[in-house]
Amino acid sequence: MKAFVLSVICFVGIVIGVCELSGAEAPKTLAAVLQPFVERHELAGAVMLVASRDKVLDLETVGYADVQARKAMTPDALFWIASQSKPMTATALMMLVDEGKINVEDPVEKYLPEFKGQMLAVERDAQHVLLRKPGHPVKVREILSHTSGLPFKSPLEEPTLDRLRLRDAVRSYTLVPLEFEPGIRYQYSNAGINTAGRIIEVVSGMPYEQFMEQRLFKPLGMRDTTFWPTSSQLKRLARSYKPNADSTGLQETTVTQLQYPLNDKRRQPMPAGGLFSTARDVGLFCRMILNGGTLDGKRCLSQAAVEQMTSKQTGEAVKDGYGFGWSAGAKVCGHGGAYATNMEIDKENGLIAVWMVQHAGFPGAGGTSVEAFKQAAHRIFDTQTAVVK
């Protein structure tokens, strides 16, 4: 293993297997940091991208896109990014806010009249449900911040999440009562972000997926970001894995939330989690956000919209820090996906970390591989980025 020896230390009290022996030099590459996870059969493979505002600082791979075939992971590997679709959908909606066509303080029913008269469940058991009017109709800001009271999904979104047309899926949310008063607490909701996607197409006058392609993906050069991978893109799709029965290794699995074949246009675009993408494309999107809405001199979104999206919008009474489509902290924003993909933007240090894997369950004991990656990215690259004060 080159000129250094890998050993095991603790990171925040958890063993992550990425530290030096006494007197030994720390690993100098991201791949070297993550290789032990591959060797322990906890991680099949990963693509890791680190970027600043101005450029990609590093793009590395480790492990395999297909373990059985011993097919090495490649930088252009394609991944189902699942809920990382949420910040992209929120970005598209905020473009319409910038244009004065949507106000986040408006009730959803202003744009989608089918939400008028939606009720709140105040009592529920096997025999009855007691309903009353909520204190106020659900607002656009509440569907973007998971404080709407809408459920995670409707009973009709079975057995997969991509079977209903967007307008039908959103209409199905109006047929079930709200689970709590809008605005008073956080509850992660695909239904809310899907509703945002429906607002986009109603207000813009074009299908949601067409708006995403024309207004976001194409301007940013996100050439591999799609709801329907082509045949050639599917050849680059990393296979999905999960721990085997006795947790001694990995076994191949499928994305159970989606219909197959994945390139079948009868599958419906899902704003809350339907996108496939690459590390390169996600890095471009994150660079635009880190730059306050611009990428390489081209403005996609206002600085004010970016600041609103990436700062806490869940109110002082709600502990969970979520913006509009983004997990939001004072210095860091980001989002993960169901199969363990992750993106994080360190606003203070100007550093982007994109982690692309395809695992049902977070790879590494306690999900420590992604933390090992992020920690190594900061250790190696923080000095190359401009610090924001």
ChimeraX attribute file (.defattr): number of C-alpha atoms within 10 A of each C-alpha:
attribute: neighborCount
match mode: 1-to-1
recipient: residues
	/A:1	7
	/A:2	6
	/A:3	7
	/A:4	14
	/A:5	15
	/A:6	19
	/A:7	15
	/A:8	13
	/A:9	15
	/A:10	11
	/A:11	15
	/A:12	7
	/A:13	7
	/A:14	11
	/A:15	15
	/A:16	25
	/A:17	22
	/A:18	26
	/A:19	21
	/A:20	16
	/A:21	14
	/A:22	8
	/A:23	7
	/A:24	13
	/A:25	13
	/A:26	19
	/A:27	21
	/A:28	12
	/A:29	13
	/A:30	24
	/A:31	20
	/A:32	19
	/A:33	23
	/A:34	27
	/A:35	22
	/A:36	21
	/A:37	24
	/A:38	19
	/A:39	11
	/A:40	13
	/A:41	20
	/A:42	23
	/A:43	28
	/A:44	31
	/A:45	32
	/A:46	31
	/A:47	28
	/A:48	26
	/A:49	25
	/A:50	28
	/A:51	25
	/A:52	25
	/A:53	22
	/A:54	15
	/A:55	13
	/A:56	16
	/A:57	16
	/A:58	15
	/A:59	16
	/A:60	16
	/A:61	23
	/A:62	23
	/A:63	24
	/A:64	21
	/A:65	27
	/A:66	18
	/A:67	20
	/A:68	9
	/A:69	8
	/A:70	10
	/A:71	13
	/A:72	18
	/A:73	24
	/A:74	18
	/A:75	19
	/A:76	18
	/A:77	25
	/A:78	28
	/A:79	28
	/A:80	31
	/A:81	28
	/A:82	23
	/A:83	25
	/A:84	27
	/A:85	26
	/A:86	30
	/A:87	26
	/A:88	23
	/A:89	27
	/A:90	24
	/A:91	26
	/A:92	21
	/A:93	28
	/A:94	25
	/A:95	19
	/A:96	17
	/A:97	16
	/A:98	16
	/A:99	11
	/A:100	9
	/A:101	13
	/A:102	20
	/A:103	17
	/A:104	16
	/A:105	11
	/A:106	14
	/A:107	20
	/A:108	24
	/A:109	17
	/A:110	15
	/A:111	16
	/A:112	17
	/A:113	11
	/A:114	16
	/A:115	19
	/A:116	14
	/A:117	13
	/A:118	19
	/A:119	22
	/A:120	22
	/A:121	18
	/A:122	16
	/A:123	11
	/A:124	10
	/A:125	7
	/A:126	5
	/A:127	5
	/A:128	8
	/A:129	12
	/A:130	12
	/A:131	15
	/A:132	14
	/A:133	15
	/A:134	19
	/A:135	11
	/A:136	10
	/A:137	21
	/A:138	26
	/A:139	20
	/A:140	26
	/A:141	24
	/A:142	28
	/A:143	29
	/A:144	30
	/A:145	30
	/A:146	29
	/A:147	27
	/A:148	28
	/A:149	27
	/A:150	28
	/A:151	20
	/A:152	15
	/A:153	19
	/A:154	19
	/A:155	13
	/A:156	14
	/A:157	15
	/A:158	12
	/A:159	12
	/A:160	14
	/A:161	23
	/A:162	21
	/A:163	20
	/A:164	19
	/A:165	14
	/A:166	21
	/A:167	16
	/A:168	13
	/A:169	23
	/A:170	25
	/A:171	18
	/A:172	18
	/A:173	24
	/A:174	17
	/A:175	14
	/A:176	16
	/A:177	21
	/A:178	23
	/A:179	16
	/A:180	20
	/A:181	21
	/A:182	22
	/A:183	23
	/A:184	16
	/A:185	19
	/A:186	21
	/A:187	18
	/A:188	18
	/A:189	20
	/A:190	24
	/A:191	25
	/A:192	32
	/A:193	31
	/A:194	26
	/A:195	24
	/A:196	27
	/A:197	28
	/A:198	25
	/A:199	24
	/A:200	27
	/A:201	19
	/A:202	15
	/A:203	14
	/A:204	14
	/A:205	10
	/A:206	12
	/A:207	15
	/A:208	22
	/A:209	18
	/A:210	12
	/A:211	19
	/A:212	23
	/A:213	16
	/A:214	11
	/A:215	14
	/A:216	20
	/A:217	20
	/A:218	13
	/A:219	14
	/A:220	21
	/A:221	14
	/A:222	19
	/A:223	14
	/A:224	23
	/A:225	24
	/A:226	20
	/A:227	23
	/A:228	20
	/A:229	24
	/A:230	13
	/A:231	10
	/A:232	8
	/A:233	18
	/A:234	15
	/A:235	11
	/A:236	18
	/A:237	21
	/A:238	27
	/A:239	22
	/A:240	23
	/A:241	26
	/A:242	22
	/A:243	21
	/A:244	11
	/A:245	9
	/A:246	7
	/A:247	11
	/A:248	11
	/A:249	16
	/A:250	21
	/A:251	17
	/A:252	16
	/A:253	14
	/A:254	14
	/A:255	19
	/A:256	11
	/A:257	17
	/A:258	19
	/A:259	17
	/A:260	12
	/A:261	11
	/A:262	17
	/A:263	16
	/A:264	13
	/A:265	11
	/A:266	15
	/A:267	21
	/A:268	19
	/A:269	24
	/A:270	30
	/A:271	31
	/A:272	26
	/A:273	27
	/A:274	23
	/A:275	23
	/A:276	22
	/A:277	26
	/A:278	24
	/A:279	29
	/A:280	26
	/A:281	20
	/A:282	23
	/A:283	25
	/A:284	21
	/A:285	21
	/A:286	27
	/A:287	26
	/A:288	22
	/A:289	26
	/A:290	26
	/A:291	19
	/A:292	19
	/A:293	22
	/A:294	19
	/A:295	22
	/A:296	13
	/A:297	9
	/A:298	11
	/A:299	15
	/A:300	20
	/A:301	23
	/A:302	18
	/A:303	17
	/A:304	12
	/A:305	18
	/A:306	20
	/A:307	16
	/A:308	16
	/A:309	25
	/A:310	27
	/A:311	20
	/A:312	23
	/A:313	25
	/A:314	24
	/A:315	17
	/A:316	10
	/A:317	9
	/A:318	15
	/A:319	11
	/A:320	19
	/A:321	20
	/A:322	27
	/A:323	28
	/A:324	32
	/A:325	29
	/A:326	27
	/A:327	22
	/A:328	23
	/A:329	17
	/A:330	12
	/A:331	13
	/A:332	18
	/A:333	24
	/A:334	23
	/A:335	21
	/A:336	21
	/A:337	21
	/A:338	19
	/A:339	23
	/A:340	21
	/A:341	25
	/A:342	22
	/A:343	23
	/A:344	21
	/A:345	26
	/A:346	20
	/A:347	20
	/A:348	14
	/A:349	20
	/A:350	22
	/A:351	28
	/A:352	28
	/A:353	27
	/A:354	30
	/A:355	23
	/A:356	31
	/A:357	32
	/A:358	30
	/A:359	29
	/A:360	19
	/A:361	14
	/A:362	21
	/A:363	26
	/A:364	23
	/A:365	13
	/A:366	11
	/A:367	15
	/A:368	19
	/A:369	26
	/A:370	25
	/A:371	13
	/A:372	20
	/A:373	22
	/A:374	21
	/A:375	16
	/A:376	23
	/A:377	24
	/A:378	18
	/A:379	12
	/A:380	16
	/A:381	16
	/A:382	15
	/A:383	11
	/A:384	14
	/A:385	18
	/A:386	14
	/A:387	13
	/A:388	9
	/A:389	6
